[in-house]
Amino acid sequence: MEEKEEERFLHVIIRQLCDELDIKVEKLSYGWLLQLSKDGKVRHITRNHFDNNPQATGEIADDKYATYEVLKSQNVPVIEHTMVFNPATRTKYIPEEGIWNTVVAEFLRYRKVVVKSNDGCMGKGVELCHNLREIEIAIQKLFYQKENSISICPYYDIKTEYRSFYLNGEVLLIYEKTKPFVIGDGKSTLGELVEALHLPDKKVVRDNLILLDMGTVPQKGEKVDISWKYNLSGGATAKVLDKGELYQKIEPLVIKAGKAMNMNFATIDVIQTVDDELYIMEINSGVCATIFAETVEGGYELIKDVYRKALKALFE
């Protein structure tokens, strides 16, 4: 459902911009793609993927482990990844000893790991694991869903996560994310406090809530995180990052990552750890912004300007 809402939002804003920029726009393939024409040039948008990027670059960005290897090879600070293949679908990549030596080694190395699909999005298929049992369950669940490969990452103690919008070597916008949380009043149950948040009715939210004891009563002033994830689709909130000292630290890292990937138009996610280290978390070749545009004051116009610049770049 969220994906369809994303398409509707994107189609509306692209049509507005095409009217403004004198670009002919046609909806083709039952709405799966938009065809844009101007001055004899034809460009396409499929879902939220723009023609700005080379195909190989887009495919690399859609694979978390491939992105990690490209960035690491060019000395860009990036979250560590270890790939594990599905024995049922990628037999030729499985060593004689199987996959579990690698899995156990990663757990013993970090003691707290994140298991995730290599091509997932919006926090889907991402599990925080504290022991080998949880790791095994998370991996088996993804393999059962026919994932060909997954990544195991160390857990980073994140202070804040940031999403940047990158176009042709320039950072257009950065916003910070805040995980969903409640503050106890000493009387209300956690369930009552969570209900007052009006979180989205999505699977990622329901999966987070299952892990909480909704009958507990947090103490007055006690902060309780609803999720360890920073996905806006899971109830996190966004705020535009001012162009201060922190922005100036994130900006060159994003530009370095974009250039390392040969990326032209993307969102690039950065984490800031509790010890103030910055790392690239992932790069998204599909530029999504629906929730930001709908929930942040002035967000619609900010995102519209991002897409405006991307469309202009398509026809330069």
C-alpha positions in Angstrom: 0.0 0.0 0.0 2.8 2.5 0.9 4.4 1.9 -2.5 1.2 2.8 -4.3 0.8 6.0 -2.2 4.4 6.9 -3.1 3.6 6.6 -6.8 0.5 8.7 -6.5 2.4 11.4 -4.7 5.3 11.3 -7.2 3.0 11.4 -10.2 1.2 14.5 -8.9 4.3 16.4 -8.2 6.0 15.4 -11.5 2.9 16.5 -13.4 3.0 19.9 -11.7 6.7 20.3 -12.5 6.3 19.2 -16.1 3.6 21.9 -16.6 6.0 24.4 -15.1 9.0 23.3 -17.2 7.1 22.7 -20.4 7.8 19.0 -20.4 5.3 16.6 -22.0 4.4 13.7 -19.6 2.7 10.5 -20.4 1.7 7.6 -18.1 2.6 4.3 -19.7 2.6 0.6 -18.8 -0.5 0.8 -16.6 1.1 3.7 -14.6 4.3 1.9 -13.8 6.3 4.5 -15.7 6.2 8.1 -16.7 7.6 9.1 -20.1 8.9 12.7 -20.3 9.6 14.5 -23.6 11.1 17.9 -24.3 13.2 19.3 -27.2 13.4 16.0 -28.9 14.7 14.2 -25.8 12.8 11.4 -24.1 13.4 10.4 -20.4 11.7 8.0 -18.1 10.7 7.5 -14.4 9.8 4.1 -13.1 8.2 4.1 -9.7 10.6 6.5 -7.9 13.7 5.7 -10.1 14.8 8.5 -12.4 16.7 8.2 -15.7 19.5 10.3 -14.1 21.5 7.3 -13.0 23.4 4.7 -15.1 21.7 1.3 -14.9 24.7 -0.5 -13.3 24.9 2.2 -10.6 21.2 1.8 -9.8 21.6 -1.9 -9.5 24.6 -1.6 -7.2 22.7 0.9 -4.9 19.8 -1.5 -4.7 22.1 -4.2 -3.2 23.3 -3.2 0.3 26.3 -5.5 0.2 27.4 -4.4 -3.3 27.1 -0.7 -2.1 29.2 -1.5 0.9 32.0 -3.1 -1.2 32.1 -0.2 -3.6 32.3 2.4 -0.9 34.8 0.5 1.2 37.1 0.0 -1.8 37.2 3.8 -2.2 37.8 4.5 1.5 34.4 5.9 2.3 33.3 5.4 5.9 30.5 2.8 5.7 28.7 0.4 8.0 30.4 -3.0 7.9 28.6 -5.8 6.1 29.2 -9.6 5.8 27.2 -11.4 3.1 25.6 -14.8 3.6 24.1 -16.6 0.6 20.9 -18.7 0.7 22.0 -22.4 0.4 18.7 -23.2 -1.4 19.1 -20.7 -4.2 22.8 -19.8 -4.4 24.4 -23.2 -3.8 27.6 -22.6 -5.8 28.5 -19.7 -3.5 28.3 -21.8 -0.3 31.6 -23.1 1.1 32.0 -26.7 2.0 31.6 -26.0 5.7 28.3 -24.2 5.1 27.2 -20.8 6.2 27.1 -21.1 10.0 30.8 -20.8 10.7 30.5 -17.3 9.2 27.4 -16.5 11.1 28.8 -17.6 14.4 32.1 -15.8 13.8 30.2 -12.5 13.2 28.2 -12.9 16.4 31.3 -13.7 18.5 33.0 -10.7 17.0 30.3 -8.2 17.7 27.9 -9.9 20.2 25.0 -7.8 18.8 24.3 -7.8 15.1 21.7 -6.6 12.6 20.5 -9.1 10.0 18.9 -7.7 6.9 17.9 -8.4 3.3 20.4 -7.0 0.8 17.6 -5.5 -1.3 15.1 -4.5 1.4 13.7 -1.0 2.1 11.7 0.9 4.7 13.1 -1.3 7.5 11.5 -4.4 6.1 13.4 -7.6 6.8 15.7 -5.9 9.3 16.2 -7.6 12.7 18.3 -6.7 15.7 19.8 -9.9 17.2 21.2 -10.4 20.7 22.1 -14.1 20.5 22.6 -17.0 18.0 19.0 -18.2 18.3 17.7 -14.8 17.2 20.2 -14.7 14.4 19.1 -18.1 13.1 15.4 -17.2 13.3 16.0 -13.9 11.4 18.1 -15.6 8.7 15.7 -18.5 8.2 12.8 -16.1 7.9 14.5 -14.2 5.1 15.6 -17.3 3.3 12.0 -18.7 3.6 10.9 -15.5 1.8 13.2 -16.5 -1.0 15.9 -13.9 -0.4 19.1 -15.0 -2.3 21.4 -13.3 0.1 21.4 -11.4 3.4 23.9 -9.2 5.2 25.1 -9.4 8.8 26.2 -6.0 10.2 27.5 -5.0 13.6 25.1 -3.1 15.7 26.1 0.6 15.8 24.9 2.7 18.8 23.3 5.4 16.8 22.6 8.9 18.1 20.9 10.2 15.0 20.2 9.1 11.5 20.2 11.5 8.5 18.8 11.4 5.0 20.4 13.5 2.3 19.2 14.3 -1.2 22.1 14.2 -3.6 22.2 15.4 -7.2 25.3 15.6 -9.5 27.9 16.2 -6.8 25.7 18.5 -4.7 23.7 18.0 -1.5 20.3 19.6 -1.9 18.8 18.8 1.4 19.5 16.9 4.7 17.0 16.0 7.3 17.5 14.3 10.6 15.3 11.5 12.0 14.1 10.9 15.5 12.9 7.4 16.6 9.3 7.1 17.8 9.2 7.4 21.6 6.9 8.2 24.5 7.4 9.9 27.8 5.8 8.3 30.9 3.4 10.2 33.1 3.5 7.6 35.9 -0.2 6.7 35.4 -0.7 5.6 31.7 0.3 2.2 30.4 2.7 2.0 27.6 -0.1 0.8 25.4 -2.1 4.0 26.1 0.9 6.2 25.5 1.6 4.5 22.2 -2.0 4.8 21.1 -1.8 8.5 21.6 1.1 8.7 19.0 -1.3 7.6 16.2 1.5 5.5 14.6 1.0 4.4 11.0 -0.9 1.1 10.6 1.9 -0.8 9.0 3.5 -4.1 9.4 6.9 -2.6 10.4 5.1 -0.7 13.2 3.2 -3.8 14.4 6.4 -5.9 14.4 8.0 -3.2 16.6 5.1 -3.1 19.1 5.1 -6.9 19.5 8.5 -6.6 21.3 7.0 -4.2 23.9 5.1 -4.9 27.1 2.1 -2.7 26.6 0.8 -3.2 30.1 3.7 -1.6 31.9 3.4 1.9 33.4 6.5 4.0 32.6 7.6 6.3 35.4 6.9 10.0 35.2 9.4 11.5 32.8 10.7 8.1 31.7 11.5 8.0 27.9 10.7 4.7 26.2 11.8 4.1 22.6 9.1 2.4 20.5 11.6 1.2 18.0 15.3 1.0 17.4 14.8 1.9 13.8 14.6 5.3 12.2 12.2 4.7 9.4 9.6 7.4 8.8 7.3 4.6 7.7 7.6 3.1 11.2 6.7 6.3 13.0 10.0 8.2 13.2 9.8 12.0 12.7 11.8 14.2 10.5 13.3 17.7 10.9 15.3 19.7 8.3 19.0 20.0 9.3 20.2 23.5 9.4 23.4 24.3 7.4 25.6 24.5 10.5 28.7 22.7 11.7 27.1 19.2 11.6 25.7 19.8 8.1 29.2 20.8 7.0 30.6 17.5 8.3 27.9 15.3 6.7 27.9 17.1 3.3 31.4 16.1 2.1 30.9 12.5 3.3 27.7 12.3 1.2 29.4 13.9 -1.9 32.3 11.4 -1.5 29.9 8.5 -1.4 27.9 9.8 -4.4 31.0 10.2 -6.5 32.4 6.8 -5.4 29.2 5.2 -6.6 29.0 7.1 -9.9 25.6 8.2 -8.6 23.8 11.2 -10.1 20.5 11.3 -8.2 19.9 9.5 -4.9 19.1 9.7 -1.3 22.1 8.8 0.8 21.6 7.8 4.5 24.2 8.6 7.1 24.4 7.6 10.8 26.0 9.5 13.6 27.1 7.2 16.5 27.1 8.2 20.1 30.8 8.9 19.9 30.0 11.3 16.9 31.5 9.1 14.2 29.8 9.4 10.8 29.2 6.4 8.5 27.2 5.9 5.3 24.4 3.4 6.0 22.9 3.0 2.6 22.3 4.6 -0.8 18.9 4.6 -2.5 18.6 4.9 -6.2 14.9 5.4 -5.8 14.2 8.9 -4.4 11.3 8.6 -1.9 9.9 11.6 0.0 6.2 11.2 0.5 6.1 11.0 4.3 8.6 13.9 4.7 6.6 16.0 2.3 3.4 15.3 4.2 4.6 15.7 7.8 7.3 18.4 7.8 6.3 22.0 7.6 7.3 23.3 4.2 8.4 19.8 3.3 6.3 19.6 0.1 8.0 22.7 -1.4 11.4 21.5 -0.4 10.9 18.1 -2.1 9.3 19.7 -5.1 12.4 21.8 -5.5 14.6 18.6 -5.3 12.5 17.0 -8.0 12.5 20.2 -10.1 16.3 20.2 -10.1 16.4 16.5 -11.0 14.1 17.0 -14.0 16.1 20.0 -15.2 19.2 17.9 -15.0 17.5 15.1 -17.1 17.1 17.5 -20.0 20.3 19.5 -19.9 
